[in-house]
């Protein structure tokens, strides 16, 4: 089906959910007037209520009723638009049918998943079909994993522009962050815990550093690449003080970045070794704090695996569809710095920085600009199709759009 035969350019699926509303509002305020946008979900009434809250720009946006367990409705949704942006998770529960429909119809797709097992299943089920139809299936277009994936992308471009070799030891540091963990993220973690605890093979797959790679047998053997290490800042860069704790989303983001490297035929380097950590301050007790964070992350996963503590955690952790107030979203922010040493011994750093709660307001910007990039990018987009990553599907198109939307994205030699 050609683009001209499709009624819409972009459909927001899950528009009546918490993040879906944020995305719809962002598009109503920022999308060009000639981009044809629709709202989709299970409830006509809820979608109409959302549309009425978006102002005159959205007054004529079509409403599309579709359900994750109704394949015919998903097929019709995918066939009628050029791009689908979905906020409906956990994706392992609700996402497979829509991805398959988009791959079959040659429709571009973006989501917010941070679920390793869902992404792996999507690759295995849809990559070849999407390449055949020309669909770009782009998982993880929010705080997971655009700062990681696009940050390494611009870092690599700076190194290449200087002819400074390839990337080797590379570490992302969450330098500052203010914002809560979303209920959707917690529900995704619950789902993956429930699935993997029943199957040791799935646990091993989720733990593999190359679990999202196109062909794991072709990946280099770089030794252990732990996602739960406590790291001395001096071991990352001489100017970094204090110890660094494991970053909660490292076990997903690192796999996305490694997939980008492999999809690009290891353009970052065959010796590219990547990890993610977070700052816990510079005080003398920073190693103790970092260790406590590591124990706490492990305890959260263990707690969700055991019925008594699972019951207690479910009562205190945010539920799906919940989110912070508008004021809290506005006051949120994040700063991420990425450090690398190249094969020539040169040192570089990249920064991705944004205002707005990372999991909500900033994520709505990143997902919205990813979707608009696919709609408007044209020949400037990388020549790729299949189950991709933000860097391999959108590349510099997304970098430019995010900068124009107010994010700081930069890279320089140290």
C-alpha positions as CSV (number, residue, x, y, z in Angstrom):
1,X,0.0,0.0,0.0
2,X,1.4,3.4,-1.0
3,X,1.5,6.3,1.5
4,X,-1.1,8.2,-0.6
5,X,-3.6,5.4,-0.1
6,X,-3.5,5.7,3.6
7,X,-5.9,8.0,5.4
8,X,-3.6,9.0,8.2
9,X,0.1,9.8,8.8
10,X,0.2,8.9,12.5
11,X,-2.0,7.1,15.0
12,X,-1.5,7.3,18.7
13,X,-2.6,3.9,20.1
14,X,-3.4,4.0,23.8
15,X,-4.3,7.7,23.7
16,X,-6.5,7.5,26.7
17,X,-3.8,6.2,29.0
18,X,-1.6,8.4,31.1
19,X,1.4,8.6,28.8
20,X,-0.8,8.3,25.7
21,X,-2.6,11.5,26.7
22,X,0.8,13.3,27.2
23,X,1.8,12.1,23.7
24,X,-1.4,13.3,22.1
25,X,-1.1,16.6,23.9
26,X,2.5,17.0,22.7
27,X,1.5,16.3,19.1
28,X,-1.5,18.6,19.2
29,X,0.8,21.4,20.3
30,X,3.8,20.7,18.0
31,X,3.0,18.6,15.0
32,X,2.8,20.4,11.7
33,X,-0.8,21.3,10.6
34,X,-0.6,19.0,7.6
35,X,0.3,15.8,9.5
36,X,-2.9,13.7,9.6
37,X,-3.2,12.3,13.2
38,X,-5.7,9.9,14.7
39,X,-6.3,8.6,18.2
40,X,-6.8,4.8,18.9
41,X,-7.7,2.6,21.8
42,X,-10.4,0.4,23.2
43,X,-13.0,3.0,24.3
44,X,-14.7,5.4,21.9
45,X,-16.0,7.5,24.8
46,X,-12.6,7.8,26.5
47,X,-10.9,8.7,23.2
48,X,-13.5,11.4,22.5
49,X,-12.9,12.8,26.0
50,X,-9.2,13.0,25.3
51,X,-9.7,14.6,21.9
52,X,-12.0,17.2,23.4
53,X,-9.2,18.2,25.9
54,X,-6.6,18.8,23.2
55,X,-8.0,22.0,21.8
56,X,-9.0,23.0,18.3
57,X,-6.0,21.5,16.6
58,X,-7.2,18.0,17.4
59,X,-11.0,18.6,17.0
60,X,-11.2,16.7,13.7
61,X,-8.7,13.9,14.5
62,X,-10.4,10.6,13.7
63,X,-11.1,8.1,16.5
64,X,-10.2,4.5,15.8
65,X,-11.4,1.7,18.1
66,X,-9.0,-1.2,18.3
67,X,-8.1,-3.8,20.9
68,X,-5.0,-5.8,21.4
69,X,-6.8,-9.1,21.3
70,X,-8.7,-8.3,18.1
71,X,-6.4,-9.0,15.2
72,X,-8.8,-7.6,12.6
73,X,-9.0,-4.2,14.3
74,X,-5.2,-4.1,14.6
75,X,-4.8,-5.0,10.9
76,X,-7.2,-2.2,10.0
77,X,-5.4,0.3,12.2
78,X,-2.0,-0.6,10.7
79,X,-3.3,-0.5,7.1
80,X,-4.8,2.9,7.5
81,X,-1.8,4.9,8.7
82,X,1.9,5.4,7.8
83,X,3.1,5.3,11.5
84,X,1.7,3.9,14.7
85,X,3.0,5.2,18.1
86,X,1.9,2.9,20.9
87,X,2.0,3.5,24.7
88,X,0.1,0.3,25.6
89,X,2.1,-1.9,27.8
90,X,3.3,-4.2,29.2
91,X,4.2,-5.0,25.7
92,X,4.7,-8.7,26.4
93,X,1.0,-8.8,27.3
94,X,-0.5,-6.3,24.8
95,X,2.1,-5.6,22.1
96,X,2.7,-8.6,19.9
97,X,-0.4,-8.3,17.7
98,X,0.1,-4.7,16.8
99,X,3.8,-5.2,15.9
100,X,2.9,-8.1,13.7
101,X,0.1,-6.1,12.0
102,X,2.5,-3.2,11.3
103,X,5.2,-5.5,9.9
104,X,2.6,-7.2,7.7
105,X,1.2,-3.8,6.4
106,X,4.5,-2.1,5.9
107,X,3.6,0.5,8.6
108,X,6.3,2.1,10.7
109,X,6.0,1.6,14.4
110,X,7.4,3.2,17.6
111,X,6.8,2.2,21.3
112,X,8.2,2.6,24.8
113,X,9.1,-0.9,25.7
114,X,12.0,-1.7,28.1
115,X,11.2,-5.4,28.1
116,X,14.1,-7.6,26.8
117,X,12.0,-10.7,26.2
118,X,9.3,-8.9,24.3
119,X,11.9,-7.2,22.1
120,X,13.6,-10.5,21.5
121,X,10.3,-12.1,20.5
122,X,9.5,-9.2,18.3
123,X,12.8,-9.5,16.5
124,X,12.4,-13.2,15.9
125,X,8.8,-12.9,14.8
126,X,8.8,-9.7,12.7
127,X,12.3,-8.7,11.5
128,X,12.2,-10.6,8.2
129,X,8.6,-9.7,7.4
130,X,9.3,-6.0,8.2
131,X,12.3,-6.0,5.9
132,X,10.2,-7.5,3.1
133,X,7.4,-4.9,3.5
134,X,9.7,-1.9,4.3
135,X,8.4,-1.4,7.8
136,X,10.5,0.2,10.4
137,X,9.7,-1.4,13.7
138,X,11.4,0.8,16.3
139,X,11.2,-0.3,19.9
140,X,12.2,1.8,23.0
141,X,11.7,5.4,21.8
142,X,11.4,7.0,25.3
143,X,13.7,7.4,28.2
144,X,14.4,3.8,27.5
145,X,16.4,3.9,25.3
146,X,16.9,7.1,23.3
147,X,19.4,8.8,25.6
148,X,21.5,5.7,25.6
149,X,21.2,4.8,21.9
150,X,21.3,8.3,20.4
151,X,24.0,9.4,22.9
152,X,26.3,6.6,21.7
153,X,25.3,7.4,18.1
154,X,26.5,11.1,18.4
155,X,29.6,10.0,20.3
156,X,30.5,7.6,17.5
157,X,29.9,10.3,14.9
158,X,32.2,12.7,16.7
159,X,35.0,10.1,16.8
160,X,34.5,9.2,13.2
161,X,34.6,12.8,12.1
162,X,38.0,13.2,13.7
163,X,39.3,10.0,12.4
164,X,40.1,8.9,15.9
165,X,39.5,5.2,15.5
166,X,36.7,3.1,17.0
167,X,35.0,3.0,20.4
168,X,36.3,0.7,23.1
169,X,35.5,1.0,26.8
170,X,32.3,3.1,26.9
171,X,30.3,4.0,30.1
172,X,27.1,6.0,30.4
173,X,26.7,7.9,33.6
174,X,23.3,9.2,34.8
175,X,24.8,12.4,36.2
176,X,21.5,13.8,37.5
177,X,17.9,12.7,37.4
178,X,14.7,13.9,39.0
179,X,11.5,12.0,38.3
180,X,9.6,8.9,39.4
181,X,9.5,5.4,38.0
182,X,6.3,5.0,36.0
183,X,3.6,2.5,36.8
184,X,4.0,1.1,33.3
185,X,7.7,0.4,33.9
186,X,7.0,-1.4,37.1
187,X,4.2,-3.4,35.4
188,X,6.7,-4.4,32.6
189,X,9.2,-5.5,35.3
190,X,6.5,-7.6,37.0
191,X,5.6,-9.2,33.7
192,X,9.2,-10.1,32.8
193,X,9.8,-11.5,36.3
194,X,6.6,-13.7,36.1
195,X,7.6,-15.1,32.7
196,X,11.3,-15.7,33.3
197,X,11.0,-17.2,36.8
198,X,9.2,-20.2,35.1
199,X,11.8,-20.8,32.5
200,X,15.6,-21.0,33.1
201,X,16.3,-20.6,29.4
202,X,14.4,-17.2,29.4
203,X,16.4,-16.1,32.4
204,X,19.6,-16.9,30.6
205,X,18.4,-15.0,27.5
206,X,17.5,-11.9,29.5
207,X,20.8,-12.0,31.3
208,X,22.9,-12.3,28.1
209,X,24.6,-9.0,27.1
210,X,23.8,-9.8,23.5
211,X,20.2,-10.9,24.0
212,X,18.9,-8.5,21.3
213,X,21.7,-9.0,18.8
214,X,20.9,-10.1,15.3
215,X,23.3,-13.1,15.5
216,X,24.7,-13.7,19.0
217,X,27.3,-16.2,17.6
218,X,28.9,-13.3,15.7
219,X,29.4,-11.0,18.6
220,X,32.9,-10.6,20.0
221,X,33.9,-12.2,23.3
222,X,34.7,-9.2,25.5
223,X,34.5,-11.0,28.8
224,X,32.0,-10.3,31.6
225,X,29.8,-7.2,31.0
226,X,27.9,-6.8,34.3
227,X,24.9,-4.5,34.7
228,X,25.1,-4.5,38.5
229,X,28.7,-3.4,39.1
230,X,29.7,-0.6,41.5
231,X,32.3,1.5,39.7
232,X,34.9,4.0,40.9
233,X,34.4,7.2,38.8
234,X,38.1,7.4,38.2
235,X,37.9,4.1,36.4
236,X,35.5,5.8,33.9
237,X,37.3,9.1,33.4
238,X,40.1,10.7,35.5
239,X,37.9,13.8,36.2
240,X,35.0,11.8,37.7
241,X,34.8,11.7,41.5
242,X,32.8,9.4,43.7
243,X,31.6,5.8,43.1
244,X,28.8,5.0,40.7
245,X,25.9,2.7,41.3
246,X,24.2,0.4,38.8
247,X,21.5,2.1,36.7
248,X,18.1,0.5,36.9
249,X,17.6,0.3,33.2
250,X,21.1,-0.8,32.3
251,X,20.0,-4.4,31.7
252,X,17.8,-3.2,28.9
253,X,19.5,-0.2,27.4
254,X,22.9,-1.9,27.0
255,X,21.3,-4.5,24.8
256,X,19.7,-1.9,22.6
257,X,23.0,-0.1,22.1
258,X,24.8,-3.4,21.3
259,X,22.1,-4.2,18.8
260,X,22.7,-0.9,17.1
261,X,26.4,-1.7,16.8
262,X,25.7,-5.1,15.3
263,X,23.0,-3.8,12.9
264,X,25.7,-1.4,11.7
265,X,28.1,-4.2,11.1
266,X,30.0,-3.3,14.3
267,X,30.7,0.3,13.2
268,X,31.2,1.4,16.8
269,X,34.0,-1.2,17.0
270,X,34.5,-4.9,17.6
271,X,36.1,-3.9,20.9
272,X,33.1,-1.8,21.9
273,X,32.4,-2.6,25.6
274,X,29.4,-0.8,27.1
275,X,27.9,-0.3,30.5
276,X,25.6,2.1,32.3
277,X,25.8,3.5,35.9
278,X,24.4,6.4,37.9
279,X,26.0,9.0,40.2
280,X,25.3,8.8,43.9
281,X,27.4,11.8,44.8
282,X,31.0,12.5,45.6
283,X,31.1,12.1,49.4
284,X,33.4,9.5,51.2
285,X,30.4,7.3,51.7
286,X,29.5,7.1,48.0
287,X,30.8,3.5,47.7
288,X,28.5,2.5,50.5
289,X,25.5,4.3,48.8
290,X,26.4,2.7,45.5
291,X,26.5,-0.7,47.1
292,X,23.2,-0.2,48.8
293,X,21.6,0.8,45.4
294,X,23.0,-2.4,43.9
295,X,21.5,-4.5,46.7
296,X,18.2,-2.6,46.5
297,X,17.8,-3.3,42.8
298,X,18.5,-6.9,43.3
299,X,16.0,-6.9,46.2
300,X,13.3,-5.4,44.1
301,X,13.5,-8.1,41.5
302,X,13.7,-10.8,44.2
303,X,10.8,-9.2,46.1
304,X,8.6,-9.3,42.9
305,X,9.4,-13.0,42.5
306,X,8.2,-14.0,46.0
307,X,4.5,-13.9,46.8
308,X,4.6,-12.4,50.3
309,X,6.8,-9.4,49.3
310,X,5.2,-9.2,45.9
311,X,1.9,-8.5,47.7
312,X,3.5,-5.7,49.7
313,X,5.3,-4.2,46.8
314,X,2.2,-4.1,44.7
315,X,0.5,-2.0,47.3
316,X,3.2,0.7,47.4
317,X,4.6,0.7,43.9
318,X,2.9,2.9,41.3
319,X,0.2,1.1,39.3
320,X,-0.2,1.2,35.5
321,X,-1.8,4.4,34.3
322,X,-0.7,6.4,37.3
323,X,1.8,9.3,37.0
324,X,3.0,12.4,38.7
325,X,1.3,15.8,38.8
326,X,1.8,18.3,36.0
327,X,4.0,20.4,38.3
328,X,6.2,17.4,39.2
329,X,6.5,16.5,35.5
330,X,7.6,20.0,34.7
331,X,10.2,20.1,37.5
332,X,11.7,16.7,36.5
333,X,14.9,16.5,34.4
334,X,17.8,14.3,33.5
335,X,21.5,14.7,32.4
336,X,23.3,11.8,31.0
337,X,27.0,11.8,30.1
338,X,28.8,9.1,28.1
339,X,32.5,8.5,28.2
340,X,34.7,6.5,25.8
341,X,38.3,5.8,24.9
342,X,39.0,5.0,21.3
343,X,41.4,2.5,19.7
344,X,43.8,5.4,19.1
345,X,43.8,6.3,22.8
346,X,41.6,9.5,22.4
347,X,39.0,10.2,24.9
348,X,35.5,11.6,24.1
349,X,32.3,12.4,25.9
350,X,28.7,12.9,24.8
351,X,25.8,14.5,26.7
352,X,22.0,14.1,26.5
353,X,20.1,16.5,28.7
354,X,16.4,17.4,29.0
355,X,13.9,19.2,31.2
356,X,10.8,17.3,32.2
357,X,10.2,14.1,34.1
358,X,12.2,11.5,32.3
359,X,9.5,8.8,32.3
360,X,6.6,11.1,31.4
361,X,7.0,14.5,29.9
362,X,10.5,14.0,28.4
363,X,9.4,10.5,27.2
364,X,6.4,12.1,25.4
365,X,8.7,14.4,23.6
366,X,11.1,11.6,22.6
367,X,8.3,9.3,21.4
368,X,6.5,12.1,19.6
369,X,9.6,13.2,17.8
370,X,10.5,9.6,16.9
371,X,7.0,9.2,15.3
372,X,7.2,12.6,13.5
373,X,10.7,11.7,12.3
374,X,9.3,8.7,10.6
375,X,6.4,10.6,9.1
376,X,8.5,13.6,7.9
377,X,12.1,12.3,7.5
378,X,11.8,11.0,4.0
379,X,15.1,10.3,2.2
380,X,17.1,11.7,5.1
381,X,16.2,8.6,7.2
382,X,18.7,5.7,7.1
383,X,18.0,3.2,4.4
384,X,16.9,0.4,6.7
385,X,13.9,-1.7,7.5
386,X,13.1,-4.5,10.0
387,X,13.1,-4.5,13.8
388,X,15.4,-1.6,14.4
389,X,16.7,0.7,17.2
390,X,16.2,4.5,17.4
391,X,19.8,5.1,16.1
392,X,19.5,2.7,13.2
393,X,16.0,3.7,12.2
394,X,16.2,7.4,12.6
395,X,19.8,8.5,13.2
396,X,20.6,12.1,12.6
397,X,16.9,12.9,11.7
398,X,16.0,12.2,15.3
399,X,19.0,14.0,16.7
400,X,18.0,17.2,14.8
401,X,14.4,16.9,15.8
402,X,15.2,16.4,19.5
403,X,17.6,19.3,19.5
404,X,14.9,21.5,17.9
405,X,12.5,20.2,20.7
406,X,14.8,21.5,23.4
407,X,17.0,18.6,24.3
408,X,20.8,19.1,24.6
409,X,22.6,16.5,22.5
410,X,26.3,17.0,22.0
411,X,29.7,15.2,21.8
412,X,33.3,16.5,22.1
413,X,36.9,15.4,22.5
414,X,38.3,15.5,26.0
